[in-house]
Amino acid sequence: MIGHLYNVVIDCPDPDELAGFYEKLLSLSRQPDTGEFVVLENEAGVAMVVFQRVNDFRAPRWTESEHPQQMHLDVMVADLDKAEAQVLALGATLLEGSDKPIGYRVYQDPVGHPFCLITPEGAGI
C-alpha cells in the first residue's frame, strides 16, 4: 500500500454553496470554514470532502476533453428513482447521454461536476 484516501478536493467558484449541496447528498457535516475552503466530515469527525475556491473556475462538461471532469464521485443508493428525485430537488441535473441504465445514472452538481448514483447491481456487488 502506498497510502490511503485522505480527502477529495473539489474546485468550485463558491465553496459555501457547493458544500451545501454535498452536505445533503452525502449526509456529512460541515466543519467551521474559512470562506476559501469548506470541509465536510463524517460522523466520526473525519474530513471526507473539501471544497476549494477557484476564481477562474471553468465548469466541466460531460464527455468533453476540452472541459475535463476535475473529479467524480460514485454515490451508492438503494433505489435509483427515489435517489434521483432527491438529487434533482437539491439542484442536480441528469446528464444527457446518461440513458438511465439499470445500476447507475450520471448527473452533474450545481456547478457542473459529474457524479453517479449507483446501486449494488451497477457496482457488481
C-alpha positions in Angstrom: 0.0 0.0 0.0 1.3 3.4 -0.9 -1.2 5.4 1.0 -4.9 5.9 1.7 -7.6 8.4 0.6 -7.3 11.5 2.8 -9.7 13.9 1.1 -11.5 14.6 -2.1 -10.9 18.3 -3.0 -13.3 19.8 -5.4 -12.6 23.1 -7.2 -15.6 25.4 -7.4 -16.5 29.1 -7.6 -18.3 29.2 -4.3 -17.3 26.6 -1.7 -20.1 27.5 0.7 -22.8 27.0 -1.8 -21.5 23.8 -3.3 -20.7 22.3 0.1 -24.4 22.8 1.0 -25.4 20.5 -1.9 -23.0 17.7 -1.0 -23.7 18.1 2.7 -27.3 16.9 2.0 -26.4 14.5 -0.8 -23.8 12.6 1.3 -25.2 13.1 4.8 -22.0 14.8 6.0 -21.5 17.7 8.5 -19.7 21.0 7.9 -16.6 21.9 9.8 -16.0 25.6 10.6 -14.7 27.1 7.4 -12.5 30.0 6.2 -14.6 31.0 3.1 -11.9 29.9 0.7 -12.3 26.2 1.9 -15.2 24.3 3.3 -14.7 20.8 4.8 -17.4 18.2 5.2 -16.8 15.4 7.7 -18.4 12.1 8.5 -20.0 11.1 11.8 -16.5 10.2 13.3 -15.3 13.8 12.6 -13.0 12.6 9.7 -12.7 15.1 6.8 -14.2 13.5 3.7 -14.6 16.2 1.0 -13.0 19.7 0.8 -14.4 22.5 -1.5 -11.8 24.9 -2.7 -12.5 28.4 -4.2 -11.1 28.8 -7.7 -11.6 32.3 -9.1 -11.2 31.3 -12.8 -13.3 28.2 -12.5 -14.3 26.5 -15.8 -17.2 24.1 -15.4 -16.5 20.6 -16.6 -18.6 19.2 -19.5 -19.6 15.5 -19.6 -17.6 13.6 -22.2 -15.8 16.7 -23.5 -12.0 16.6 -23.1 -11.7 20.4 -23.5 -13.5 20.8 -20.2 -12.3 17.8 -18.1 -14.4 16.3 -15.3 -12.0 17.6 -12.5 -13.4 14.9 -10.2 -16.3 12.4 -10.0 -18.0 10.6 -7.1 -19.9 7.4 -7.1 -22.7 7.5 -4.5 -24.2 4.1 -3.5 -28.1 4.2 -3.3 -30.8 1.6 -2.7 -33.3 3.0 -5.2 -32.3 5.0 -8.3 -35.7 6.5 -8.9 -36.1 7.7 -5.3 -32.5 9.0 -5.1 -32.9 10.7 -8.5 -35.9 12.7 -7.2 -33.9 13.7 -4.2 -30.8 14.9 -6.0 -32.8 16.8 -8.6 -34.6 18.6 -5.7 -31.2 19.6 -4.4 -30.2 21.1 -7.7 -28.5 18.3 -9.6 -29.2 17.7 -13.3 -29.4 14.4 -15.1 -26.8 14.4 -17.8 -27.8 13.9 -21.4 -26.3 10.6 -22.6 -26.7 9.0 -19.2 -29.5 7.0 -20.7 -30.6 5.8 -17.3 -29.3 2.2 -17.4 -30.1 -0.1 -14.6 -27.5 0.2 -11.9 -26.3 3.7 -12.4 -27.1 7.2 -13.7 -24.9 10.2 -14.3 -25.7 13.7 -13.0 -24.0 17.0 -12.5 -23.9 19.0 -9.3 -25.0 22.7 -9.3 -21.6 23.9 -10.8 -21.2 21.1 -13.4 -19.1 18.3 -11.7 -20.4 14.9 -12.8 -21.3 12.3 -10.2 -23.0 8.9 -10.4 -25.8 7.3 -8.4 -25.1 3.6 -8.3 -26.8 0.6 -6.9 -25.2 -2.7 -5.9 -26.2 -4.1 -9.3 -24.3 -1.3 -11.0 -21.2 -1.8 -8.8 -21.2 -5.5 -9.3 -21.6 -6.1 -5.6 
